Amino acid sequence: MPPAPPATAKSDFPWWLAVAVAIALAAAIFIAASDLYAQVFATVAKGIGVTIFVTVVAFALACAIGLGVALMGLSGSRWLSQIGRFYVEIIRGVPMLVLLFWIAFAGAPAFVAAWNALTAPLQSAGLFGELLVRDVSLLWRAVMALTIGYSAFISEVFRAGIQAVEKGQIEAAKALGLTRTQRFRLVVFPQAIRTILPPLGNDFVAMVKDSSLVSVLGVADITQMGKIYAAGSFRFFETYSIVAYIYLILTVGLSLALRALEKRLRHQHEE
């Protein structure tokens, strides 16, 4: 049989993206032309800033904690390794919504009680005031819940990426006299990041969607603003269509940006 013809640029054209962009533009024109949809969009869009803030802060903290837990699991210490594994398995076994409620209504009060107990002598001396549960905002409780929940998944991404680095590279770094920290910073992590980036990007996009869960705490994100508007106007179809539209714009846009970054890094590595 003759070999199959090579794929052409025409066959590689992202038709799905062209259709998605056309639909998004048509929807944007329709929203701008409709007073009702424009009003709904203006109301719901007020929560975009909160959604972005929650996602970016929680993801950055989750990456820092996840990297630390991954390094604990890969360390030579049996105790650190077991503690890291315990953290990952326990946190991954709890649904995100349940974890959100637990952090908000059980973890936060427990933290406040522990903080007041530890700082009691300083409070008696007038150096600190007593911390109250209401002083810990629901926004930050939501951020910490997403941080803890995603750090367990992200730690596994880091662990797999680090373990994917060839052992010969590490042995060569040892032969050059590099310390453990220098080997990780100069040899292991720069190579692991190419493996880590795609699943890490997927987790970031997933966190954008899961940030909608913070609405159950009354945090004024996109979903919460939609719930408030729909409850007052009974325009459920229009409101939640706009909510879905905004989330799609955010997630698809992020996915395309991350895919372009991944492609660029791959080309740089090949060069």
HELIX and SHEET records of a PDB file:
HELIX    1   1 TRP A   15  ALA A   33  1                                  19    
HELIX    2   2 ASP A   35  VAL A   44  1                                  10    
HELIX    3   3 ALA A   45  GLY A   47  5                                   3    
HELIX    4   4 ILE A   48  LEU A   74  1                                  27    
HELIX    5   5 ARG A   78  ARG A   92  1                                  15    
HELIX    6   6 MET A   96  TRP A  102  1                                   7    
HELIX    7   7 ILE A  103  GLY A  107  3                                   5    
HELIX    8   8 ALA A  108  LEU A  118  1                                  11    
HELIX    9   9 ALA A  120  SER A  124  1                                   5    
HELIX   10  10 VAL A  133  ASP A  135  5                                   3    
HELIX   11  11 LEU A  138  GLN A  163  1                                  26    
HELIX   12  12 LYS A  167  ALA A  175  1                                   9    
HELIX   13  13 ARG A  180  ARG A  183  1                                   4    
HELIX   14  14 PHE A  184  VAL A  188  3                                   5    
HELIX   15  15 PHE A  189  ASP A  210  1                                  22    
HELIX   16  16 SER A  211  LEU A  217  5                                   7    
HELIX   17  17 ILE A  222  SER A  233  1                                  12    
HELIX   18  18 PHE A  236  GLU A  270  1                                  35    
END                                                                             
